[in-house]
Amino acid sequence: MSTKSIEVCGLTKSFNGRKVVDDLSFSVEKGQVFGLLGHNGAGKTTTIEMILGLKKPDAGKATIFGKDAGKHRKEIFEKVGVQLQASNYQAAIRVDEICKEHEALFQNPGDYHALLKQFGLEELKKSPVMKLSGGERQKLSVVLALIGNPEIVFLDELTTGLDVAARREVWRTLKNLKDHGLTIFLTTHYMEEAENLCDRVMIINHGKKITEGTIEEVVATSPYSNLEEAYLWYMGEEVGL
């Protein structure tokens, strides 16, 4: 039986003649935290959308648990949680209402009250979502991604807009979920986040793979001793002292 949660082979996508994702291939093992790193516009979100079957690739293929998500939507839906950058909510819906709506979509949902507590949102459950701060809304989107008790969760720039304390709180929770066997696929441009959470990372630029490996491997093949400086070097953006 395969130990791979995600397999991507030759994934390619262009918009208006511009290659946004360029022949990407990689795999993610079950129980692993895999980080896709790159600047804004590097092709990270488009890659996730193709893996999830939300966008059709021009070439290549992607599978989740050995199946094409576009062709096996219902089966994959039950096993996958998703938090995408652009999360839109009904104007006046409350936090607890949107949690109940998500809960109703799944056969064996988790306890959303426990999740809200885990992410420090319990006291806001009667608040309208539109009244939440950007950081609180971001945390709610992660809660919603986890309500279905997924085996794998996709998190796209999950801590953008969070202050340092809130970001570290989310990291702690995600590490705990990983310890319980959850596979996490995340995109980020925070190198400290990648260092704290990821077992493996892949750096992409203009949709093309630059390097891939453990944090140690990626740093070791650069002239630097930390991921932030190594990342800038891979991107051709070394900062002189």
N, C-alpha and C positions, 0 to 999 in steps of 0.2 A: 504494500500500500504506500502511495506517495506521501512524503513528509512535507510536500510543498503546498502552501496555501494559495500562492499566486505564481503564475508563470507567464512571462511576457516574452514574445519572440518577434523581433523585427518591426515593432510598432512604429508606424509613420502616419503623420497627419499634416496636411497643408491647408492654409486658409488664404484665399486670394493670391495663390502662387507662392506664398511664403511658408517654408517648412517650419512648423511649430514643434513637432515631435519628429525626430530624425533617426529611424532605425534603432529604437531602444530594445534591448534584450536584458532581462534579469529575472531572478526568482526570489521568492520570500518563503522561508521555512515556517512551519507551524510554531507558534509560541514566540516568534521573533519580533523585535521592533526594528522596522526597516525605514530609513529616512531618505527621502528624495530631496536633495539640496540644490538650490539654484536661486538666482535673482528673480524678482518679479518679472513675469513675461518669459521665463525660461522654458515653459511647457509643462510645468508640474501639474497644474489643475487639469489640463487637457489629457495628460497621461492617466490620471485617476478616472476621468470621465470615460475614457476608452476601456479601461479595465472593467468598469462597472456597466459597460454596455450603453452608456448614455450618449456617447458619440461613436460613430462608425469609423474605424481606421481606414486610411487609403491603402495601407498594406500592413502585413503582419497580423498577429493575433494575441489575445490575452485570455487566460482562463483563471477562474477562482474555484478552488477545489476540483480542478480538472474539467470545469464546464464553462462554456461561453455565457457570460452573464446576460448578454442580449437575447440569447435563445432560451435561457432557463431562468427567467426573471423571478418567478414565484419561489422556486427552490433556493436560489441564491439570496433573495430578499430576506428569508428567514434566518440566514446565517451571517448576514453582513450589516454592520452599522456604519452610517455615513454622516460626517459633518463637513459640509462644503463651505467655502468662503461666503458665498452669497446665500444666506438663509433669510427667506422672507416669511413673515408671519401676518396673520390677520390682525387688523388694527387694534381691536379692543380685547383680544383673547388673553386670558390670564395664564400664569405659569402652570398652575395645576390643571387647567383645561387642556392646554396643548400636550401636557404629559399624558392625560387620560386618552386623548385622541390617538397618540402614538401607541399607547398600551393596547388599544383596541385592534391594532393592525396585526398583532402577533399572537401565536397560539400559546407560547409560554413566556410572557413578558417578565422582566425583573420588577423589583419593587421601586417605583419611581420616587417614593418618599425617602427611601434609603439613599438613592442616588443624589437627590437634591441636598440631603444632609451632608453627604460625602463632598459635594462641591460647594458647600457653604451657601446654598440658595433656599434652605428650608423656610426661613422667615419671610421669603419673598413669594411664596407659592400662591398667594391671593393677589399679587401685583399684576397689572397688565404688562405684557411683554414689552410694549412700546415705552414703558416708563423705566425699564432696566437700563443700566449703563452699558456701554459697549462691551466691557469686560464681563459683566453679568450675563449679557446675551450670548457671548462666546461660550461661557461655561454651560449655559442652558443648552446650546447646540450640541455640546459633547454629551450631556445627560440624555438628550433625545436620541443620540446615536447609540447609546448603550442600553436603552429601555428594552430592546428586543432580545437581550441576552445573546449578543452576537458572538461568533467564533473569531471573527476578524472585524476590525474597525478601521475606517479610513478617516484620517484627520488632516484637513487642509489648512495649513497656517493656523493651527488651533489656538495659539496664545497671542496672536496679534491683538493689540489693544489692551492686554492685561498688564497691570503693574508687576513689579518684580516679585512681590510677596504672593500675589494671586497666581503668577506663572509657576512659581515653585510649588505651590499647593496643588496645582493641576498635575505637575510632574510626579509628585508623591503618589497621587491617586492612580495615575497611569502605570507607575512602577508596580503598585499593588495589584492592578488588574493583570499586568504581564506575569507577575508571580503566580497568578491563578490560571495561566495558560492562554490568555487572550493574545492573538496576533494583532500587531498594530502597524499600520502603514501610514506614515506621516510625511507631510511636506513642511519645510520650514526654511527660513533664512536666518534663524538664530543659531549660531554655531554652538553656543552653550547648551541650548536645548538638545541638539543632536548628540553632544558629548554626554549629557546626563541620561538620555533615554535609549539611544540607538545601539543595537548589536551590529548592524551593518548600515552603511550609507552609500548612496550613489550621487555624485555631483554631475549636474547637467548644465550645459550652456547652449542657448539657442536650440534647445531640444535634443542636443547630441550628448552622449555619455562622455565625460572627461575622465572619470576614474570611479572605482567601486571597491569596497572592502570594509573591514572593521575600521573603527576610528584609528586604531594603532597603525594599521596597514596604510591607510590613506595619508596619515601624517608622516609615516616613515619613508614614503616614496617622494616626499617633498623635502626642501632644504630646511624646513622649520620644525619646531617641537610642539606646536599646538594647532588645533584644527582651524581656528580663525585665520591665522597667518597662512596656513597651508591652503585653505580655501581660496584666499585672495591670490595666492601664487598660481593655483590651478586655473583661476579665471583670468590670469594675465594682469592682475591689478595689485602687484606688490607695492606696499607702502614703504617708502624709504624713511629711515629714522632721521 
